[in-house]
Amino acid sequence: MAEQQTYKKVIIAGGGTGGHIFPAIAIAHALQRQWPGVQLLFVGALGKMEMEQVPKAGFEIIGLDIAGFNRGNIFKNWSLPFKLMQSRARALRILKDFQPDAVVGVGGYASFPMLSAAQKMGIPTLIQEQNSFAGKSNKILGRKAKAICVAYDGMERFFPKEKITMTGNPVRHVIANSTVSQAEGLAVFGLNGQKKTLLIVGGSLGARSINQAIKAGLPELAKLNLQVIWQTGKLFFEEAKAAVEEQYENVLVKDFIAHMEYAYAAADVVISRAGALAGAELCIAAKPVIFVPYPYAAEDHQTSNAMSLVNHNAALLVKDNEVQHELMNKLKHLLKDERMQEIMSEELKQLAIKDADDRIARKISEIVQ
């Protein structure tokens, strides 16, 4: 049996944001633990961050020339049908060359052509649906998928009930198993252990509305006797840095935080987008959070993700179009209410799943067998 396991081959397809890429890498590591010698191949979208992040994690990746539907400017979609046809043909070639035992889709542009082609060839497929509201692509793929791993209740609205397995969302191993103390987290960022720490994260690419609200609210933040770790994303970094460097010494601006386990450990309260990965990580970190869901996510799934935690008294929510007026008010209210912070932290702990990557790896093993 051990010899056979050595020769298993799995393709992991998808990406676009850290919310897709880091869970995919976590699944890959879990497969390596389960099947020593397993051959893994990632397939992503050319020009997207997976083409950089996956090789950094030590895995091979092939890029498809594929993009999603542009909701903001429909005239930019003229080349989309051609890219879809090209990516489907490329996907078929990849499958014939690599001959995987299974193909796993984690969401993102490359996921649909790879899983669709695999299903056509009779190769077992598994969908890792991260969000509480499934997108159109995954709903289509779910009809022929062998298994669908989910992180939220009620997903039979979108998929055949008998195919669904509750696994949770995979979180980076260093976060899921972090033993970093708050003192250690604060030391890494050079922060003061006598002050409350606010962590602001807009996802791996940043969040413009949150960034603008924080910039406008810097005078109010200064009055709260807080220290702030502000991850801006690359596009807003210089603007944020210029805004704080003259008079706000307690605000630390970062374009990207590679070691989030230290940032979560340092934080007392968090402001975040409501991507599936952020939600899963914050459940494990168990830090009180105010979500500002990205309003243009497909099917508004970030609001759905956030509400699943809000309904458990595990989070607060501010709508994106109200962030300029409401974020600071809600933050001040939360900081004053120690009991609310305790309740949110306890509820988050109850919702945390630390071994989602291993659960998904076991499910992949089942569909291969």
Secondary structure, DSSP 8 states (H G I E B T S, - for coil): -HHHHHT-EEEEE--SSHHHHHHHHHHHHHHHHHSTT-EEEEEEETTSTHHHHHHHTT--EEEE------SS-GGGGTTHHHHHHHHHHHHHHHHHHH--SEEEE-SSTTHHHHHHHHHHTT--EEEE--SSS--HHHHHHHTT-SEEEESSTTGGGTS-GGGEEE------HHHHT----HHHHHHHTT--TTSEEEEEE--TT--HHHHHHHHHTHHHHHHTTEEEEEE--HHHHHHHHHHHHTT-TTEEEES--S-HHHHHHH-SEEEE---HHHHHHHHHHT--EEE---TTSGGGHHHHHHHHHHTTTS-EE--GGGHHHHHHHHHHHHHH-HHHHHHHHHHHHHH--S-HHHHHHHHHHHHH-
